[in-house]
Amino acid sequence: MSRPKKRSLTLGGHRTSVTLEDEFWRAFRDIAHEKSLGINELAAEIDVDRGTETGLATAIRLYVLAYYRARAIS
């Protein structure tokens, strides 16, 4: 597992930084590509659905986990 890396995303016209491990960044990009979305668009969807108690980086990790779990089950 790699060290977390900070990258910038734009959500609703506002820049924000998210820190994820390279493996999560790769998986996040792969999922966005499979859904024909940019990573900013997918991050915005995740941002809308997350609760106020959950940070965006955590919400993205959980989204990636749920996405691949669902694929493994079907």
CYANA upper distance limits for C-alpha pairs under 8 A (distance plus 0.5 A):
  1 MET  CA     21 GLU  CA      7.80
  1 MET  CA     22 ASP  CA      8.46
  1 MET  CA     23 GLU  CA      7.78
  2 SER  CA     21 GLU  CA      6.20
  2 SER  CA     22 ASP  CA      6.62
  2 SER  CA     23 GLU  CA      7.87
  3 ARG  CA     21 GLU  CA      6.21
  3 ARG  CA     22 ASP  CA      7.99
  4 PRO  CA     19 THR  CA      6.28
  4 PRO  CA     20 LEU  CA      5.26
  4 PRO  CA     21 GLU  CA      4.48
  4 PRO  CA     22 ASP  CA      7.23
  5 LYS  CA     19 THR  CA      5.67
  5 LYS  CA     20 LEU  CA      5.98
  5 LYS  CA     21 GLU  CA      6.37
  5 LYS  CA     22 ASP  CA      7.38
  6 LYS  CA     17 SER  CA      6.73
  6 LYS  CA     18 VAL  CA      5.91
  6 LYS  CA     19 THR  CA      4.59
  6 LYS  CA     20 LEU  CA      7.06
  7 ARG  CA     17 SER  CA      5.97
  7 ARG  CA     18 VAL  CA      6.01
  7 ARG  CA     19 THR  CA      6.85
  8 SER  CA     15 ARG  CA      6.98
  8 SER  CA     16 THR  CA      6.05
  8 SER  CA     17 SER  CA      4.87
  8 SER  CA     18 VAL  CA      6.76
  9 LEU  CA     15 ARG  CA      6.13
  9 LEU  CA     16 THR  CA      5.88
  9 LEU  CA     17 SER  CA      6.60
  9 LEU  CA     18 VAL  CA      7.69
  9 LEU  CA     39 ILE  CA      8.35
  9 LEU  CA     40 ASN  CA      6.30
  9 LEU  CA     43 ALA  CA      8.28
 10 THR  CA     14 HIS  CA      5.76
 10 THR  CA     15 ARG  CA      4.87
 10 THR  CA     16 THR  CA      6.65
 10 THR  CA     40 ASN  CA      6.25
 11 LEU  CA     15 ARG  CA      6.85
 11 LEU  CA     16 THR  CA      7.76
 11 LEU  CA     40 ASN  CA      6.89
 11 LEU  CA     41 GLU  CA      8.14
 11 LEU  CA     43 ALA  CA      7.70
 11 LEU  CA     44 ALA  CA      5.87
 12 GLY  CA     44 ALA  CA      7.65
 18 VAL  CA     56 LEU  CA      7.59
 18 VAL  CA     57 ALA  CA      6.22
 19 THR  CA     57 ALA  CA      6.76
 20 LEU  CA     24 PHE  CA      6.59
 20 LEU  CA     25 TRP  CA      6.81
 20 LEU  CA     57 ALA  CA      7.02
 20 LEU  CA     61 ARG  CA      8.50
 21 GLU  CA     25 TRP  CA      6.88
 22 ASP  CA     26 ARG  CA      6.59
 23 GLU  CA     27 ALA  CA      6.70
 24 PHE  CA     28 PHE  CA      6.35
 24 PHE  CA     61 ARG  CA      7.19
 24 PHE  CA     64 VAL  CA      7.87
 25 TRP  CA     29 ARG  CA      6.64
 26 ARG  CA     30 ASP  CA      6.61
 27 ALA  CA     31 ILE  CA      6.64
 27 ALA  CA     64 VAL  CA      7.29
 28 PHE  CA     32 ALA  CA      6.73
 28 PHE  CA     39 ILE  CA      7.79
 28 PHE  CA     60 ILE  CA      8.10
 28 PHE  CA     64 VAL  CA      6.88
 29 ARG  CA     33 HIS  CA      6.58
 29 ARG  CA     38 GLY  CA      8.39
 29 ARG  CA     39 ILE  CA      6.63
 30 ASP  CA     34 GLU  CA      6.66
 31 ILE  CA     35 LYS  CA      6.72
 31 ILE  CA     64 VAL  CA      8.31
 32 ALA  CA     36 SER  CA      6.55
 32 ALA  CA     37 LEU  CA      5.38
 32 ALA  CA     38 GLY  CA      6.32
 32 ALA  CA     39 ILE  CA      6.19
 32 ALA  CA     42 LEU  CA      6.66
 33 HIS  CA     37 LEU  CA      6.34
 33 HIS  CA     38 GLY  CA      7.46
 37 LEU  CA     41 GLU  CA      6.50
 37 LEU  CA     42 LEU  CA      6.77
 38 GLY  CA     42 LEU  CA      6.87
 39 ILE  CA     43 ALA  CA      6.39
 40 ASN  CA     44 ALA  CA      6.55
 41 GLU  CA     45 GLU  CA      6.90
 42 LEU  CA     46 ILE  CA      6.80
 43 ALA  CA     47 ASP  CA      6.44
 43 ALA  CA     60 ILE  CA      7.81
 44 ALA  CA     48 VAL  CA      6.75
 45 GLU  CA     49 ASP  CA      6.97
 46 ILE  CA     50 ARG  CA      6.61
 46 ILE  CA     56 LEU  CA      8.32
 46 ILE  CA     59 ALA  CA      7.30
 46 ILE  CA     60 ILE  CA      7.31
 46 ILE  CA     63 TYR  CA      8.02
 47 ASP  CA     56 LEU  CA      6.89
 47 ASP  CA     59 ALA  CA      8.08
 50 ARG  CA     54 THR  CA      6.82
 50 ARG  CA     55 GLY  CA      8.45
 50 ARG  CA     56 LEU  CA      8.05
 50 ARG  CA     59 ALA  CA      6.80
 54 THR  CA     58 THR  CA      7.00
 54 THR  CA     59 ALA  CA      6.85
 55 GLY  CA     59 ALA  CA      6.65
 56 LEU  CA     60 ILE  CA      6.63
 57 ALA  CA     61 ARG  CA      6.79
 58 THR  CA     62 LEU  CA      6.64
 59 ALA  CA     63 TYR  CA      6.53
 60 ILE  CA     64 VAL  CA      6.66
 61 ARG  CA     65 LEU  CA      6.70
 62 LEU  CA     66 ALA  CA      6.54
 63 TYR  CA     67 TYR  CA      6.50
 64 VAL  CA     68 TYR  CA      6.83
 65 LEU  CA     69 ARG  CA      6.51
 66 ALA  CA     70 ALA  CA      6.53
 67 TYR  CA     71 ARG  CA      6.94
 68 TYR  CA     72 ALA  CA      6.62
 69 ARG  CA     73 ILE  CA      6.79
 70 ALA  CA     74 SER  CA      6.86
